Amino acid sequence: MRREELRALQAPLKAHYADEPGAAVITLSATGTLGEGVSCSVQTGRAIAEAGLHEASGGDGSLLCSGDMLLEALVACAGVTLRAVAASLEISVFSGRVRAEGDLDFRGTLGVDREAPVGFSAIRLFFELDTDADEGQLETLRKLTERYCVVYQTLVSGPALSTTFAAT
């Protein structure tokens, strides 16, 4: 997408949100249905993703791991954000790959060691870009991709979370 196309697409939204800040605040949602055994099916908008236990916690590898899905969401968001930033700054990115990897200690989630963390202790995001951008432009791409990537900022900020249980 070219800079002008992106600006034309986003200009009316930016103006609307500047005039009515409340209109910019929306609630996204996801719904899952508990499945057989230890699984949960999530409607992604395009398909149904069935998640289950990772092999390191007793799964057989046939179902998606929610930890992998979190990393996939980060990769997708960072890739889209990078493309938008590059278009906005008119930095040519001909192609590229985005990869995320994260470290988990399964002793935590399995309750083997109460001192072991539950969740990722570290996540690393890698970009391999076919571009003619110089080092300064790449640094700007990195900073702005980090700044505007929703999933990245959510992980960095640690949003307030709450849980509600209801019996039906």
N, C-alpha and C positions, 0 to 999 in steps of 0.2 A: 504494500500500500504506500502511496506517495504521501508526502507531507500535506499537500493541499486537500487530498481526499480525507485524510484523518481529521484535519481541522474542520472541514465542512461537515463531517459526520458528527463531531463532538461539539462544535460551536453552539448549536441550539440547546444542547443539554447543559453546557457550562453556563450559558446565559440564564436558563430556567433555574438552575440550582443556585446561582448567585442571587436571583430575585426571590426565590422561595427555598431557603436552605432546608426546610423540612422535607421537601420533595426528594432530596438527595439521600435521605435515610430510608433504606428499605431493609426488609428482613428476608434473607434467603433461608431455605429450609431443605431438608432431606428427610426421607422416610424410609424405614426398613421394615421388613417382615421377617420375624423369626422363622427359621427353617428347621429342617430335620437335623438331629444331632446338634452339633455346635456350629451353627451357621446363621447368617442373616443376609437376606437379599435386599439390595438397595436399588431403587429406580434412579438411574443417572440422567434421565431426560432423553437419552438415545438408546439405552439398553438397560438390562437388569444385570447388576454385578452381584455375584454371590460370594460373600466373604466367610472365611472360617479360620480355624486355628493355623498358625504358621507351623511348619514342620518341627521347629525347635521347641514348640509347646504342645506337640502331640498331633498336629494335623498331618494329612497324607500328601499335601502339596497340590491337591486337585482344586482347592478353592483359593480365591484371592486373599491375601493377607492385608488387613487394614493398615498396617504399618507401611507396606508397599504402596497402598493407595494414597496415603498421606504424602509420601515422597513423589508419587506421580502427580498429585495435585500441585505440589510445589514446582515441579519441572514444567508442567503445563502453564501455570500462572507466570512463572519467570520467563518462559519462552515468549508468551504473548506480550508481556510487559516489555521485554527487550525489543521485540519487533515494533511496538508502538513508540517507544523512546527513540529507536533508531530512525523511524520514519519522521518523527517530529523534529529531530535534529539533522535530518538529511544525511545520516551516516549509512553508507551502503553496507549491508550484511547480505551477502549472496546466498549463503546457506550456513548451517551450523548444527551443533548438537548441544543439548542441555542434559546434564546428568546430576542426580542427587544420590548421596549415600548417607546412611545414618547408622549409628552404633546403638545396639540394644543389648542389655544384659538380661537374659531370660530368667535368671534366678529371681529377679524382682517380680515379674508378672506371674511366675509360678509359685511365689511365696516361699521359695527355698531359703532366701536370705533377706530378712527385713531391712537390712542396710543397703541392699542393692536397689538401684533406681528402677522405677517402673516407667517405661517410656524411653525415648531417645535421649542419650546423654550428649550426643554430638550429631550434627547434620552438616554435610558439606555439599556445596552447589558448584558445579563445574560448567563452564561454557567453552566450547571449541568452535570458533567462528571463522568462516571464510569471509574476510573483509579486508579492505584496504585502509581501514581506520588506523590512525597513529596511536601511540601509547596514551596520550592525553584524551583522545576521543574514547578509547577503550575504558579508561578510568571513569569518564563521565557516564558512559553506558552502564558500567558496574554500579556506580553510586545511585543513578536514577532508577535502574532496574530494582535495586534493593529498596529504594524509597517508595516506589509506586506499586510494587508487587504485593497484592492483598495477602496471599498465603504467607509469603516471607515475613511481612510485617506482623501478621497474626502470630506466627511462631515466635518472633522476636519480642513482641509486646506481652504475650500471655494474657489473653482476654479473660474477663470475668466469666466463669462457667457456673452453671447450676444444673441440678438434676431433680426431676420430679418423677415419682412412681405413682401409678394409678392402677388399681385392680379393676378389671372390667367383667 
